[in-house]
Amino acid sequence: MNLEPIALSQALASFDALWSPRIVTRVNDYDVRVAKVEGEHVWHVHDDTDEFFLVLEGELDIALREPGGERTVRLPTGSVFTVPRGTEHRPSAPAGAAILMFEPTGTSSVGDRHAELPGHVDATTGHPLDI
């Protein structure tokens, strides 16, 4: 854990890879991750944990498959949303976005169950921040 303040703008400027989160810090047993995203991620499910999103820049859409059907939530800059555990979802950002996620250390970015992974999606538990 870094014992100095970390500017999120500096963290985001330190990498270009899309859908490839970087671990900014840890809080107890949770990672605080930032990612640059554009286009579509993959439909996936986290069986045992909720997934928290904060949009830092741009706009993020999260498609959800719920018992009542499919819906999409739109998150403009500054918005937060938590996907409940066990809910199949697919984030997307047609015009690109920067996001912050808060999830248990070791949580896979593609969940416990997912669709086939396209080449632009990095299946990771988060990469170390290199600043």
C-alpha positions, 0 to 999 in steps of 0.5 A: 500500500502506498503511504502517499496521496495518489492523484487519480488523474495521474494514475489514469495518465500512467497507462493506456490499456482499455478494460485493464484495471490498475490497483490504486490502493487497498482498503482492508481486503478491498482493491480500489481500481481505476480503468479506462474503458471504451466499447463493450466489456463482456456479459459476466457475473460475480457470484459472491460479491457486489461490484461498485462503479464510480464514473470519473470521466465520460459516461458508462452504461451497465446492461443488467439481466434481472428477473424482470428482464433486461435493462440498462443504467446510464451513469454520467460523470460523478455517478455511482452504481452497485451491481448486486452479486449474482446479477449478470451485467455488461458495462459499456462506454461507446464514447469512452470513460474512466471509472473507479471500482471498489471490490474484494482483492482478487476479484476477477474483472470478468467475474466468476462466469462470463461470455467468451472473451474478446481480444480487447478485454483483459481478464485480470484481478487488477494490475499494480499501478506504475507511477 
